[in-house]
Amino acid sequence: MAPGPGEAWAAWNLDPLVIGGLLALLWAVRHRPTGPAAVGVLAVAFVSPLCAISVALFSARVVHHVLLVAVAAPLLAAAWPGRARGAAVPFLISTALLWGWHLPAAYDLALSDMAVYWLMQATLLGSATWFWRAVLGARGGVDAVLWSLAGLMQMGALGALLTLAPGPLYAAHGLAPLAWGLTPLADQQLGGLIMWVPAMLPYALMIALCARNSWRRSVA
């Protein structure tokens, strides 16, 4: 059930399976420089009150998804780097999953069925990590810059569509935002803006890092 403003900030998720999974992941990546940070981001997403608030507000759900695909995923990818095998397929699959899960029917189903909910989380995180591993595997070359730019553009395009939609799209957030002083449409527009601008920053940072590395190699 969607929590109200008065109770949401105390709604920590202490599910033993979630805690156990995060601890197991922390153990697996404890010696990787970015591993603990990735687990920390996942803890914010799944243990902190953000998890409960994202049931009420679409804008909070967007923050939740952005933490998965644009923060935790590149940190995990850096902890488990892969070889350069091309980013086209990972990009297409991760983009299709991100956009597909934001279709109203799929999104509302995920928030009404626990198994589908966790399928959504796992596929978003897994596919995004796959994409970022491919980008990092390019080791800062032109391909890394171009695919990071492609990721930035698709994230911004989805955010723009959500922001400019003429009406609310998600039945799961048809009433709960009212308790937070937002109409469902305003909540959706806020979520779209978050995806449109702040969510693009990790991609922009990756572009800057890859461009810098490529420039350093060219002048070495």
ABEGO torsion letter per residue (X at the ends): XBBBAAAAAABBBABAAAAAAAAAAAAAAAABAAAAAAAAAAAAAAABAAAAAAAABAAAAAAAAAAAAAAAAAAAAAABBBBBAEAAAAAAAAAAAAAAAABAAAAAAAAABAAAAAAAAAAAAAAAAAAAAAAAAAGGBAAAAAAAAAAAAAAAAAAAAAAABABBABAAAAAAAAAAGBBAAAAAAAAAAAAAAAAAAAAAAAAAAAAAAAAAAAAX
